[in-house]
Amino acid sequence: MIIEVCVSSLLSIKNAAAAGADRVELCSALDLGGLTPSHGLIKKAIDLNLLPIHCLIRPRQGHFFYSKDEIQLIEQNIEYAKSAGCHGVVIGAHDKDFNLDISLLRKWKSLAGSMYTTFHRAFDVLINPEKAMNQLIDLGFDCVLTSGQNEKAIDGINTLKYFNEKFGSKINLMPGSGVGTEISKIFKKAGFSFIHLSAGKSLAPLIIPKKVNNKLSFLNQPIHEADFDTLSQVVKNFKSS
């Protein structure tokens, strides 16, 4: 039973490890669905030596049809993640017709070498997900992170169960999006061995002196960290016999 926590800070990694999670997906900009973290954060996360680090490789928000420049950036970041000692990378791409870009993914899989490869939620926008699942298996991907092509994984649970029953012996199906303490119980009961969540909790706001213009929008953006108590309960729910 594997619990993956989506994190964007060293504190969240520490909380995930202390709560008993199994690995992290390291990102930045979680409010945008996650982007590639900085090289500095990747190195510091690995240096903690607390949990396996799976690095998200996504250069921008939005769709997953990439320009030539974006593709070069993705490939450089895959190679950096490998050289830095990441356990895995989280990648994905589709063509302009929203089918898998097979030649690109084959190249990225080769660049990843022996790293664990997860295909991220680009899967949820594909036109023919069942065909794509077979293709990802043929490409040698280890895992698919998906919400069953819905906004929240619980809303796609029937699709997820179907994929898990049909393909689960060949590739790991990892439900993600909106997974929390109660939802984790549902996915365990449904026969899943993997779940993905952020367990984000807003930190107490900083007290801003009156002389500072507190109407500036960026100053009031919330800061979230993976919550130890939530993660501990999810670990208990998902891993208890």
N, C-alpha and C positions, 0 to 999 in steps of 0.2 A: 504494500500500500504506500503510494508515493504522494506526498503533499509538496507542491511547488508554490513558492511565494514570490509574487512579483514585487520587486523592491527597487527603490531609486536612491538609497542612502546606506551608509555603513551602520547606522543605528537600526534600521529595519532588518539588516542581515543579522545583527546581534540578537534582536528580538525573535526572529524566525528560528535561529539556532537554539536559543534558550527554550522556546516553546516546543521543540521537537520536530520541526519541519525537516524535510529531506534534502531540499535543494532550493536555489533561488533563480529566478529569471531577472537578471540585472538590466535595468532600463534607466532612462531619464524621461522627464515630461510625461508622467503617468496620466495627467489630465488630457493629453492628446492621444491616449491609447498606447503610449510608450514609444520612445525613440532610442537610438544607439547611445549608450552612456559614454562619457569621456574616457580617454585612455587612463587618466589619473584615477578615476573612480574604479575602473576595471582592475588596475594594479593593486589599489588599496583593498578592494574586496577579496582578491586572491590572497593577498598578504595576511588577511585575517585568519585564513585557514580554518574556517568554521563550517562551511557548507560548500558543496560543488556549485560553481558559478556557471550558469548558462546565460550567455550574453545575447540580448536582442540586437539584431542588425537591421535597422530601419532608419533611413536617413532623413525622413520627413513624415509629416502626417498625411492623411488622405489615402488615395487608392495605391495599388501596388504594381502599377505599370510604370517602369522607370526609364529615364533618359540614359543616354550613353554615359554622361558625367556621373549620374547617380549610381549606375551599375559599377563604375570604376571605384567609387567611394565605398560601396557595399563590399566589393571584393577586397579592398585594402583593409577594411575593418574585420572581415572574416580572418584574414591572414594575421592581423594584429591579435585578435582574440586567441588564435591558436598559439602564437608565439608567447603570449602573456601567460598561458597556462589555464585558460578556461576549459572547463569540462565539456561544455557544449555551446552551440550557437542556435539561435532561433531566427529562422529566415523564411522568406516567401516572396513569390512574384507571380503575376498573371500577365498574359498578353492583352492586347487591346480589345479582344473579344471576351475577356474574362474566363479564359481557359488557362491551365498551367503553361508557363513558359518552360518547356521541357529541356531545351538545350541550355538555357541559362541555369536552371536548377541543377542539371547534371554537372555543370562547371563548378557551381558553388559547393556541391556535395564533394567534389574532388578537392577543392581548396580546403574544405573543412577537415579532410583527412580522417583521423580516427576519432575526432570529436563527435559527441552525441548530437544528432541533428533533429530539431523540432521544426515542423512547418507551422507557422503561426496563423492568426485568424484571417489572413488572406484567403484561407480555405472557405470562410463563411460568405464570400462574395462570388465564388466560382459557379459557373452556369451548370456544370455537370459534376456534382461533388462525388458521386459514386465512381465515375470514371477516374476522377482525380485521385481518389483514395487508392485505387489499383495502381495508378501511375507512381504515386509516392512510395508505395511498397516496392515497386520495380526499381525505383531510383535508390532504394536503400535507406529511406528516412526512418528514424526510430520512433517518432512521435508526431501526433497532430493535435495542436491546441485549437479547440473549436467550441462554439456555443450552439452547434447544430443549426447554423445559418439564421439564428435569431439574435436579438439584442442581448438577451440574458439566457444563460445555459438552461435554466429550468424550463424556459418556454420551448426550447429545442430538445427536450429530454427524449421524446419518442424517436426523433431522428438519431440522436446520440446513441440510444439503446440499440437501434437497428444497426448502426455502423459498428458498434462495439461487439455485437453478436456475430456480425458477418466478417469483420476484419480484425477483431481484437487479438486473435492468435498470431497475427502477422505484423501488427503495428500498434503502438500504444495510443489509445484514445484518451485525451485529457480534457474533460469539460472545464471551461473557464468563462467568466463574466457573471458577476452577481453571486458567486458562491460564498456562503457564510456558514454560520454554525448549524442552522437548521437544514439548509440546502445540502450541506455535506452528508448529512444522514440519508437524505433521499438518494444521492448518487451512490453511496455505499450500498444501500439496499438494492439499487438497480444493477449492481454487479460491476461497478467501475473500480479500478485499482489506482487511478490517478485523478487528482483534482488540482486546480490552479486557482489561486486567489491572491488578493492584495491585503485584505483585512485592514484597510486604511482607516486611521483615526486622526482627526485634526488635532494638532498641538494647540495649546493655549496661546492666544495671540500675544504678541509682544506689546508691552505698554509703550505707547508712542508719546514723546514729549509734545506739549502744546505748540512749541515753536516749529515743529515739523508739519509739513502739509500732509495730513493724513487722508486727504481726498485723492491722492495719487493711487490709481487703480492697482499698480503692481505692488504697492506697499501692503495692500489688504488681501492679497491672494493667500488662501489657506495653505498651510504646510501639513502634509499627511505623512504619517509613519505607520509601518505595520504594527498592529496592536498585539502585544504579548498575550493579554487575556483572551482575546478572540481566537488567536492562533492556538493557544493551549486547548481551548474548548473544541476547536475543529480537529486537532490531533486526537483528542480523546474520542470524539464522535466517529472519526473515520477509521481509526486504527484499533479500537476496542473490539474484542471478540464477541 
